[in-house]
Amino acid sequence: MLCMVILVGMGERMAERFLPIYLIALGGGALSVGILNGLDNLLSALYAFAGGYLSDRIGSKRALMVFNFIAMCGFLIVIVIPKFQAVLAGAVLFLSWSAISLPATMSLIARVLPTDKRTMGVSMNSFVRRIPMALGPVLGGICIGIWGEQDGVRIAFIFALVLAGVALILQQRFIEEKQPEKLNGQPDNAPEKNPLKMLPHIGSSLKKLLVSDILVRFCEQIPYAFVVVWSMKIIAEPVTALQFGLLTGIEMTTAMLIYIPVAYFADKSHKKPFVVITFMFFTFFPLMLLFCRSFEWLVLAFILRGLKEFGEPTRKALILDLSPDKMKAGMFGTYYLLRDVFVSVAAFGGAFLWQIGPSTNFLVAFGCGIAGTLWFAIKGSDLANG
């Protein structure tokens, strides 16, 4: 599973992080960038529940095989057709990978690890995912530096296609097959197809986390697609593609350095403080970004952005802990379905806020982060391990 995460993630991150620049180079404007980011969130929501359902229905191994094929088809469309409309069409497929595979991955972790080790297990998965997140944009920046914004991104997608194929072979070779468990002990009882019927299983503590998570993700997604545009096109001293790749590498390295020690303490103590702290880091990134006008200041901003991963594995472990034992993948997918449907509105709206002005975009995002952090600090449950 971890090899699969590295390989597919490496190819995806080589190209995906520069898609806003690629869309603009192909003739798409700010609206196409907003559509891409909105699609990312909306499809993440829809695919998350589908991924959870399919994982519960056919098992993690076969579900991951299906998800790999979907992503590879998306890569192929972008490689063959250099049009911004084709990029958006291909994105419908390759943007699915992270969201659609996450419930299956979390279910696999929950299956093989006891409750008091799940935060560490999720953290190890998140740690390994940050390796391609750190290296991929650097390699993608090199491709753009050598072959230009259009050809460089397409070549990066060729690498992505090859690496996804290798990952497909490895996952089918090494992940053990396990038939999904039957619900309620009934052999003919299948996983729930209707996400609305999953709602009664969402407990009060999980609902409070969901509300705050939605607001904080508004803070993240309103400016998300425009961070690369701000850094490479708008500021007084614009950075190169390679420098932006290095910034992303700094962000992910920061995240990797804190994952394991935070997971150790989170598994042995109360979880709420870790989630509140990570929400605070989410909140202050867009505000700091507004005042960054050179590469040196952006380094500090991206270190702050890396620190937002402080309590992310803890939050995911909470979702697993609060989900019914025999529908963990489905409940995980339901949570992300609800969250990302709402957050997709912010992602689409970010384009209109950007057209008003970058400062408007960043400040509205900051306000949403403040609201979400305060909500969880006041209303959120302080759940201890076990």
MARRO-936637 format. One record per residue (C-alpha): residue number from 1; x, z, y. Coordinates in steps of 0.02 Angstrom, whole numbers. Example, Ala and Ser with C-alpha at 12.3 -4.5 7.8 and 13.67 -1.06 7.14 Angstrom:
residues 2
pos; X; Z; Y
1; 615; 390; -225
2; 684; 357; -53
//
This chain:
residues 386
pos; X; Z; Y
1; 0; 0; 0
2; 140; 45; 120
3; 233; -118; 83
4; 71; -212; 119
5; 50; -120; 285
6; 226; -167; 338
7; 217; -351; 289
8; 44; -394; 354
9; 71; -286; 508
10; 240; -368; 547
11; 166; -542; 550
12; 11; -488; 645
13; 106; -394; 780
14; 232; -534; 807
15; 91; -641; 874
16; -62; -536; 915
17; 15; -435; 1057
18; 53; -595; 1154
19; -117; -678; 1128
20; -175; -647; 1309
21; -22; -741; 1373
22; -51; -879; 1243
23; -234; -898; 1294
24; -186; -916; 1478
25; -50; -1043; 1432
26; -180; -1146; 1337
27; -295; -1151; 1488
28; -405; -1000; 1457
29; -427; -881; 1603
30; -455; -695; 1623
31; -628; -714; 1547
32; -554; -783; 1384
33; -438; -632; 1377
34; -588; -517; 1400
35; -683; -610; 1264
36; -535; -589; 1146
37; -526; -402; 1177
38; -714; -383; 1163
39; -713; -480; 1000
40; -575; -368; 935
41; -680; -212; 964
42; -848; -283; 912
43; -779; -361; 753
44; -682; -203; 716
45; -847; -111; 719
46; -937; -234; 606
47; -790; -258; 488
48; -758; -71; 473
49; -925; -38; 390
50; -912; -197; 285
51; -738; -144; 230
52; -799; 29; 183
53; -947; -40; 86
54; -842; -168; -7
55; -709; -39; -49
56; -841; 79; -120
57; -922; -66; -215
58; -776; -159; -295
59; -630; -38; -274
60; -485; -29; -151
61; -371; -153; -240
62; -492; -298; -249
63; -559; -262; -76
64; -384; -270; -1
65; -356; -438; -86
66; -513; -508; -2
67; -459; -438; 167
68; -288; -520; 152
69; -364; -691; 119
70; -477; -674; 271
71; -330; -635; 386
72; -227; -779; 315
73; -367; -903; 352
74; -368; -844; 532
75; -180; -866; 549
76; -194; -1043; 479
77; -327; -1095; 607
78; -217; -1042; 754
79; -64; -1131; 680
80; -154; -1297; 651
81; -260; -1306; 810
82; -170; -1264; 976
83; -330; -1240; 1079
84; -389; -1078; 1158
85; -560; -1104; 1077
86; -475; -1113; 907
87; -378; -953; 947
88; -542; -862; 978
89; -615; -935; 817
90; -462; -886; 716
91; -465; -714; 795
92; -634; -684; 714
93; -539; -686; 549
94; -365; -616; 579
95; -420; -476; 696
96; -519; -410; 548
97; -367; -351; 451
98; -335; -181; 530
99; -519; -132; 542
100; -581; -200; 377
101; -436; -131; 275
102; -436; 42; 356
103; -582; 118; 256
104; -504; 56; 93
105; -336; 127; 142
106; -409; 295; 194
107; -511; 303; 33
108; -353; 272; -68
109; -264; 414; 25
110; -412; 531; -2
111; -414; 487; -187
112; -232; 528; -222
113; -203; 676; -105
114; -282; 850; -98
115; -371; 908; 60
116; -224; 1010; 125
117; -110; 856; 117
118; -225; 725; 192
119; -164; 742; 371
120; 14; 715; 308
121; -45; 567; 202
122; -134; 486; 348
123; 18; 521; 457
124; 135; 435; 332
125; 21; 283; 332
126; 17; 285; 522
127; 207; 310; 527
128; 238; 158; 418
129; 111; 54; 516
130; 215; 85; 673
131; 368; 2; 598
132; 293; -173; 615
133; 208; -121; 777
134; 381; -80; 847
135; 479; -227; 776
136; 344; -361; 775
137; 326; -381; 965
138; 515; -385; 985
139; 528; -528; 859
140; 378; -612; 941
141; 462; -596; 1110
142; 618; -679; 1039
143; 511; -823; 973
144; 433; -847; 1145
145; 604; -838; 1228
146; 671; -976; 1116
147; 521; -1091; 1096
148; 411; -1050; 1246
149; 242; -967; 1264
150; 144; -1096; 1164
151; 260; -1149; 1023
152; 336; -975; 1009
153; 168; -893; 973
154; 121; -1026; 845
155; 288; -1002; 755
156; 255; -816; 755
157; 89; -850; 669
158; 180; -953; 536
159; 286; -799; 499
160; 127; -697; 493
161; 50; -814; 363
162; 204; -807; 251
163; 219; -617; 260
164; 34; -594; 222
165; 56; -702; 67
166; 201; -593; 7
167; 97; -437; 41
168; -47; -508; -62
169; 68; -530; -212
170; 142; -355; -196
171; -25; -266; -176
172; -97; -349; -330
173; 60; -306; -429
174; 81; -122; -382
175; -85; -45; -329
176; -173; 30; -480
177; -350; -28; -509
178; -483; 107; -513
179; -667; 77; -533
180; -769; 151; -389
181; -859; 312; -432
182; -1046; 314; -452
183; -1145; 409; -322
184; -1246; 561; -377
185; -1194; 531; -555
186; -1312; 383; -572
187; -1232; 231; -655
188; -1345; 109; -562
189; -1324; 187; -390
190; -1225; 70; -276
191; -1143; 109; -108
192; -1263; 107; 39
193; -1281; -65; 119
194; -1378; -6; 272
195; -1270; 90; 398
196; -1426; 168; 474
197; -1455; 261; 311
198; -1281; 337; 327
199; -1325; 420; 492
200; -1408; 576; 416
201; -1243; 614; 327
202; -1149; 627; 494
203; -1133; 813; 529
204; -1141; 896; 700
205; -953; 916; 714
206; -923; 734; 674
207; -1053; 680; 803
208; -965; 778; 940
209; -799; 699; 893
210; -881; 527; 894
211; -952; 546; 1071
212; -784; 600; 1143
213; -693; 467; 1044
214; -805; 331; 1117
215; -769; 387; 1296
216; -582; 399; 1265
217; -581; 226; 1184
218; -668; 160; 1340
219; -513; 224; 1431
220; -399; 131; 1310
221; -492; -33; 1292
222; -544; -70; 1472
223; -363; -112; 1519
224; -293; -147; 1344
225; -285; -338; 1344
226; -223; -343; 1523
227; -73; -229; 1500
228; 35; -377; 1449
229; -33; -481; 1595
230; 3; -338; 1718
231; 180; -318; 1651
232; 228; -502; 1638
233; 130; -581; 1782
234; 71; -457; 1915
235; 197; -320; 1955
236; 333; -339; 2087
237; 470; -358; 1954
238; 386; -444; 1805
239; 462; -416; 1633
240; 507; -551; 1506
241; 422; -573; 1338
242; 571; -491; 1253
243; 566; -344; 1373
244; 380; -322; 1340
245; 417; -324; 1154
246; 547; -188; 1184
247; 418; -86; 1280
248; 300; -95; 1131
249; 445; -47; 1019
250; 478; 106; 1128
251; 294; 153; 1117
252; 291; 143; 927
253; 459; 232; 906
254; 391; 376; 1011
255; 238; 384; 900
256; 342; 382; 741
257; 451; 526; 801
258; 303; 642; 823
259; 195; 595; 673
260; 274; 699; 536
261; 305; 864; 629
262; 131; 858; 705
263; 53; 824; 534
264; 146; 972; 459
265; 75; 1094; 586
266; -99; 1014; 589
267; -116; 1037; 401
268; -79; 1223; 422
269; -177; 1265; 580
270; -329; 1223; 686
271; -355; 1039; 721
272; -447; 1038; 888
273; -294; 1069; 1001
274; -204; 919; 925
275; -353; 805; 958
276; -374; 868; 1138
277; -190; 838; 1175
278; -195; 660; 1109
279; -351; 624; 1213
280; -254; 682; 1367
281; -114; 559; 1332
282; -241; 418; 1312
283; -316; 467; 1480
284; -161; 468; 1588
285; -83; 303; 1529
286; -189; 185; 1638
287; -162; 297; 1790
288; 26; 295; 1767
289; 26; 108; 1732
290; -51; 77; 1904
291; 107; 144; 1987
292; 233; 54; 1874
293; 309; -98; 1960
294; 471; -124; 1861
295; 538; -119; 1684
296; 617; 54; 1709
297; 451; 134; 1759
298; 359; 42; 1622
299; 477; 122; 1495
300; 411; 293; 1549
301; 231; 232; 1542
302; 252; 165; 1365
303; 333; 328; 1308
304; 174; 413; 1371
305; 72; 283; 1278
306; 167; 322; 1118
307; 126; 506; 1137
308; -59; 464; 1125
309; -33; 455; 937
310; 1; 643; 938
311; -165; 690; 858
312; -228; 524; 791
313; -192; 561; 607
314; -273; 731; 631
315; -431; 647; 698
316; -437; 527; 550
317; -409; 669; 428
318; -556; 760; 509
319; -667; 611; 476
320; -615; 612; 293
321; -641; 800; 277
322; -816; 790; 352
323; -871; 642; 246
324; -963; 663; 79
325; -843; 655; -68
326; -914; 499; -150
327; -941; 396; 6
328; -784; 428; 107
329; -742; 244; 135
330; -922; 205; 181
331; -935; 352; 302
332; -766; 309; 378
333; -829; 132; 406
334; -992; 195; 479
335; -899; 304; 604
336; -795; 156; 662
337; -948; 43; 665
338; -1037; 160; 785
339; -883; 192; 891
340; -823; 14; 910
341; -995; -63; 943
342; -1003; 45; 1100
343; -820; 20; 1143
344; -836; -171; 1133
345; -944; -160; 1289
346; -797; -83; 1382
347; -679; -216; 1314
348; -791; -358; 1377
349; -819; -267; 1541
350; -633; -246; 1568
351; -619; -431; 1614
352; -746; -413; 1754
353; -662; -255; 1818
354; -495; -348; 1815
355; -569; -487; 1921
356; -618; -356; 2050
357; -440; -291; 2044
358; -313; -213; 1925
359; -328; -46; 2015
360; -516; -44; 1985
361; -487; -80; 1801
362; -359; 59; 1780
363; -453; 191; 1880
364; -619; 164; 1790
365; -524; 181; 1626
366; -446; 344; 1687
367; -618; 414; 1732
368; -686; 376; 1558
369; -537; 465; 1480
370; -565; 621; 1585
371; -748; 627; 1532
372; -708; 607; 1346
373; -569; 736; 1347
374; -674; 867; 1437
375; -822; 836; 1320
376; -720; 871; 1164
377; -627; 1017; 1243
378; -794; 1100; 1283
379; -907; 1040; 1142
380; -790; 996; 1001
381; -777; 1105; 846
382; -613; 1195; 813
383; -596; 1155; 628
384; -459; 1242; 531
385; -383; 1168; 373
386; -496; 1201; 223
//
